[in-house]
Amino acid sequence: MNKSVGYAAVDQKLRRMPRLFSSRISIAVSFIFTAAFLLISLHGAHAQCANNMKLSCGVYEACFAKYCSCSGENEYFLSYGKPYCEKFLATDDGWSDAGKKWRDATLLCLQEKIVPQLDISEDPQCDCKKMKEFAFQTHVDCYTQAQASVCDLEWTDYKKIYDTISVWNDLATDQYGRRQFKKVFAICAAKKYDKEKKEFIDKINELLK
């Protein structure tokens, strides 16, 4: 093999290397910036859905309804979740210590259980009917948490709840509302109470049949 030809070929490859290296660097930089932009966007989206130290109902509109946009009979977040959150959050007076603890723990629980169910992306997908059913099921779980259960509240707290909810809509006309109350009071009925409270729980269960 002619050495001059060999040297020329090596020289040509060496001359091409900076261009190839530059092209690869450019692709890598472009990829890094794109990935960083997506991460920042997702971080911003998750921040909208994060719980603040102070209880708030803003997450229903800023996050939940944004990533699960629904309308009609299967809409939950703006027609049910947010209004009830605001109603309960506005009732600061009249709770016992246990009642206020239950209210705060319940509102936080209801929000925390929704976040993992959301498709937090640029093009979010959501099955509105399934989301509504899931949301109502979280009511049962959150109302009866071991550390703060509606079953263990005082009479003044039950009066506060009664004054806050829409009894006719939730118990008589709304199948989801009625179903959640039946499950909650079935859990309460299995607990041991004094005679007066047991009679109260039993009467509620009878009404919900």
Secondary structure, DSSP 4 states (H G I P E B T S, - for coil): --HHHHHHHHHHHHHHHHHHHHHHHHHHHHHHHHHHHHHHHHHHHHHHHSPPSS--STHIIIIIHHHS---GGG--IIIIIHHHHHHHHT--TT--HHHHHHHHHHHHHHHHHHGGGS--SSS----HHHHHHHHHHHHHHHHEETTEEGGG--HHHHHHHHHHS-HIIIIII-HHHHHHHHHHHHHHHTS---HHHHHHHHHHHHHT-
